[in-house]
Each structure stands twice: as C-alpha cells, then as structure tokens.
C-alpha cells in the first residue's frame, strides 16, 4: 500500500516538466529582450534577436527534412552561429555534434559517419577538411556554409546553402517543442581518441541544464556577466557555458582564435568579467610582453581546468588582477564538476600558499551527487591523508548518458555504480581532492609512484620556464624515470639541462628528479592540453 503522500498526487503537466537548458534563452529574451547577447567584431545582437534567430534555425532545419533525434554537426570556431546552434539544433529536437576544429579529414569523417550526421555547419576556414571528410562518406549530409566577416582570408564555399540564407527559410515565431523526456539527447561530443577510435559521449537535457546552473553557483556569477569565449565551444559544449550565459542573460563576446594579446584587449574594451580555459591560456597571459598587458578597473575572473595549473602560473595570473578559480572535469561529465571552493580564511595566506591551495581540484559541484577517491577494483575509499593515491570516481545527474553505439565501454565506465575517470588523486583531510596523474601517466620508478604533476610544478617554479611536461622514460635499472620536456621563455638567457636538474633537486626527492631534460615546443590539442602520448614516443628517442 503506497503512503498517503503517493496517493492521488500524480505528476502532471502542471507540476512536472522535463528539464532543458533551452528554456533559459526563452526567459532571457522575454525579460531582457534589449540586453546585449552576442558581440563579434561589428556584430551586436540582443537577446530578442538571438532568440528569433535560434527559432529560425530550428524551423529551417525541419523544413529541410532534418527530423527529431537526428544529428546536426558543426565545424565552427567561437562565432555567433556556434552559440546559436546550441539552441537552434536542439529546438528542432535534434542532437548537436560540435567537432574539434583541429582534427584531420579521416577523424572528422569517422565522427560524421558514426554519429550519422544529417547536416553540418561549416566555417570557411575548415571547408577543405570538411570537403575531404564528406568525400569519404556514402551518405552525404547537407552542408551549410557559415560566412564570417572576421575571417579575412580568401574563402571557398562547399555547401548547398549559406547560413543566413538558411535562416531566412525559417520562421522566427516557430512553434518549437521542448523534449518530452529530459533523458533525451541534446548533444554528442567525441573524446580525443588518442588510443583507438574516439568515443561518442552523449549528453542529455537534464545534465546540460543542471551543469549550466552549477556553473552559475560555483562561480557566484552575477546577473548579466560579460563572458569572453576563450574556451572552444566545441569542447564539452563549452563546459555548458552557452546555456549558462543564456540563463544569466549575459553577453557572449566571441573570439574565433585564441590570442593572449587580443584577450587582454577584449577584457579591457568589452569590460569582460569572466572567461575560461586550459592553463596554457593563463600561461600565455602571464608571459605576454609588459607592453601588451593591461590594467583593469573592474573585477575579472577565470576558471581553469585541464592539467593541474602550476601554482606559479596561478600566482602570475592573480598578479595581473585576474581571480583564478580551479575546476576539474572530463568530457564524460559535461566539463567541470569539481571546484576548489574558496574559504575566506585562506585570503590571509601569502600568495604562493594561496596559489598552491587553488591548484587542488577541490570538492564536487552542487549538481554532482557524489565524488570520492577510491581503489578502482574494491571501490573502498582511500584514507583522507593527502598521500594515498586512488582513482577519482563520480556519480550523479551530470554524468553522461553513455558512449554512443558502445555498450561495452559504457558498462566498463560505470562499473560498480560509479563513473571511473581514470584520474589518480589523493584525498586531503578537508575533503578536497588533488589530482596526481592520469592512470596512464603515473611513473613507477624502482617501485615508487612519481606524480608527473608534482615534477612539472617544481620545474615551473624555475623563472626561465614557460611550459613543462613530464613523462616516463624506460630505464634498465629503475624501470622508469622522469623525462622532462621544457619550453623556455624568450630572451631569458642560456639555461641548460644541468640547470633544470639542479633546480629540481632543490624541490624534489632525489628519485623524482628528471634524469633527462629536452628543450622543445610542446605538442598540444586544440584545447591547449599537452599531448603526452606524443612526448612518450619522443622520450624513447632520448
């Protein structure tokens, strides 16, 4: 017999609706129709204009025969059309697949085929690679050219129609339909695929809604923030920030190519309040020539994620007047889902100590149900001693639906009722986690585990170092030893391998000190992450 609270109290359309971030823009366009929504070069559009364009896109896709549940891909930089696609595509009941703009034709072709894309939005900068990718497909998607006046190079058109002409086919008053089920897919994101084929990570409306709200809460974002798009929107749907900024009726300042000097200019000119990105972006700002740096008379905040940022880089950014919030996540969890939540008492600490605390990955977002560091096989949590290493496990509504067409990988990822991240961390006594390495990156030397992140942080403390990465190098005696790849700052002067090794000896236990140092440019992904699998191959040759 159900309890009295379960009798005659059914869920109805009046008291239960599917959560979807698409409602955020409708609200902002209704309440703040004349507020600025999008800035891109000479383009200035309000929320009412942007909402109308998104509905036109949804209508036009339907009229072109694209059906609910089908995939629409986008090969676009951070331009207005990319932002609009995050609403217009799912308003048509379709699934948005944002493609990594640095991938080659073979990888793109695989994703278009695997995701069964029926249409693709293409920026002229990537026309050639898309043309080559589509040529490999038996079933050709509808190609839509997206012209951008900020792209000044000579362009070619490969599509059946241009984006603005497509919008003209649509109805700005389109009677869109929100999902009946919040478990319905909203987007498809492919992993980097550094080992084997990339996996298609499927997001649902509920998770996108909740993580977008979490972004507001964790950052304590005020109404109408001015958000600079330094983070690629193709990466985890821009960490859900397209939906976050719509929820807060903010301003999307578009930036089609990351340039530290341009970032500084836009922060000052547009009075940017928030931006996001990998530590490489922070490093670029810190290492700008003095004449390219700017002073800000308004608060500026940045969230950073990816490889743990060295404390020295965090300190350098905060010296510029930019407050750093460290977050952590993965493609499989909608981007960031943990934050180094700040305590006021820490404000009294010296800058170096504050930066070291901020380098921790922290605690779970409000909308992540559970986070722990545990033995990946037994699922027993490790002691909160700051020293015992375990795997980071997560559970909650902001974990992906699963991997597209890959039930085995999905089952493995969710083994034991947790999402297994593959990241190794320690748990501190205050409940904050600190990533020590990817499971594949940890160095085992003479039976001792060495965190590459710890070694990298020590190297970054050298004043001549701009970038550093550490990988395992085979060693006959120890099994593995650390091999460091270092990029030096321009104009600093001569620095040798012996100098870096001597510096590390002052900061690390002897077995953690790199035995080899290679000076070079560091290979990176399109989101600024250093490609350690490339460096591991390089280490074998040294």
Secondary structure as UniProt FT lines:
FT   HELIX           4..6
FT   TURN            13..15
FT   HELIX           22..31
FT   TURN            33..34
FT   STRAND          36..40
FT   TURN            41..42
FT   STRAND          43..46
FT   HELIX           47..63
FT   TURN            64..65
FT   TURN            68..69
FT   STRAND          71..75
FT   HELIX           80..91
FT   TURN            92..93
FT   STRAND          95..98
FT   TURN            101..102
FT   HELIX           105..114
FT   TURN            115..116
FT   STRAND          117..123
FT   HELIX           124..126
FT   HELIX           127..135
FT   STRAND          142..146
FT   TURN            149..150
FT   STRAND          161..162
FT   HELIX           163..169
FT   TURN            172..173
FT   TURN            182..183
FT   STRAND          185..190
FT   STRAND          200..204
FT   HELIX           205..219
FT   TURN            223..224
FT   STRAND          226..228
FT   TURN            233..234
FT   HELIX           236..239
FT   HELIX           241..247
FT   TURN            248..249
FT   STRAND          251..253
FT   HELIX           260..269
FT   TURN            270..271
FT   STRAND          274..278
FT   HELIX           279..286
FT   HELIX           290..292
FT   STRAND          300..305
FT   HELIX           311..319
FT   TURN            320..321
FT   STRAND          322..330
FT   HELIX           331..333
FT   STRAND          335..339
FT   HELIX           344..348
FT   HELIX           351..358
FT   STRAND          362..364
FT   TURN            366..367
FT   STRAND          370..374
FT   TURN            376..378
FT   STRAND          390..395
FT   TURN            397..398
FT   STRAND          402..403
FT   TURN            404..405
FT   HELIX           407..413
FT   HELIX           415..417
FT   STRAND          419..427
FT   TURN            429..430
FT   STRAND          433..438
FT   TURN            439..441
FT   STRAND          443..445
FT   TURN            446..447
FT   STRAND          448..450
FT   HELIX           452..460
FT   TURN            463..464
FT   STRAND          465..475
FT   TURN            476..478
FT   STRAND          479..488
FT   TURN            490..491
FT   HELIX           497..507
FT   HELIX           510..512
FT   STRAND          516..519
FT   TURN            526..527
FT   HELIX           532..539
FT   TURN            540..541
//
